[in-house]
Amino acid sequence: MVADFPRTYIDPNRSKLEVDISMINGRWPHDVHVTKKLDVGMGLIRKYILPNAPMYSKKLTVFEVENRIKNYWSPYHQSLQTLLEEKLSEFGSIFYINWHSMKSKGNQMNIDSGKKRPDFVVSDQDGETSSREFRDLITKSLMEKGYEVAINYPYKGAELIKRYGAPSKNCNAIQIEMNRRLYLDENSVSKNDGFLVLKDDKQLNEIESLISISNPNCKVLSIPAWDISPYDNSSPNKVLNGQRISTLSVSYTHLTLPTKRIV
């Protein structure tokens, strides 16, 4: 499910109570919930697009804000809730992933201002919105590909996983932040060489899955290329080096066995 409106217009990953009343011309007639995100200008409707860079040159009317909630925020959540309830009824459990991209370094509006960020951040509100097993499965899968993964820092997840994550009811919700430097030149806002690597990772997973389903007796061995990201000071990093050595070792050890293998 994808929103057809930008988060800068109204953010579905915020509570509809996170309204900055200083942005509104007139009296706001509804309840307000003050949060850390709201305090730094990243509430339901953004006050700042970047530090000290206001989104609007004038205040918004009460009608404008109410209209955005009614025609964008509410329908989005209604659609998502309906979809999740249907899947829960059909399968008995749901595994919802809320995807985001993040800057390679935090800015003054973030708790990690000026700090380099990992490749991925996996968040579950400190264990409140997902089972530990689901979170660990995602984290392990990413780390096995050589990515640096952090858990619940600098992001813990926000409204979308808080609203729909209830592991005691078999509703698991995870937020994943992907570092833009993996696929994007942040200065020119254009794809970098890593874009194809990420795309290839996805296609490789699909191929391995299809082979395993069509021929369960055929073992699939993955051997990363030397020119693959993520990179450390040299390419590839130690996790990928370890994967290459492991695959080559298994291939050599089992040369005399009749097992079918695809590398």
Buried (B, 14 or more C-beta within 10 A) or exposed (E): EEBEBEBEEBBBBBBBBBBBBEBBEEEBEEEBEEBEBBEBBBBBBBBBEEEEEEBEEEEBEBEEBBEBBEEBBBBBBEEBEEEBEEBBEEEEBBBBBBEBEBBBBBEEBBEBEEEEBBBBBBBBBEEBBBBEEBBEEBBEEBBEBBBBBBBBEBBBBBBBBBBBBBBEEEBBBBBBBBBBBBBBBEEEEEEBEBBEBBEEBEEBEEEBEEBEEEEEEEBBBBEBEEEBBBEEEEBBBEBBBBBBEEBEEEBEEEEEEEEEBEE
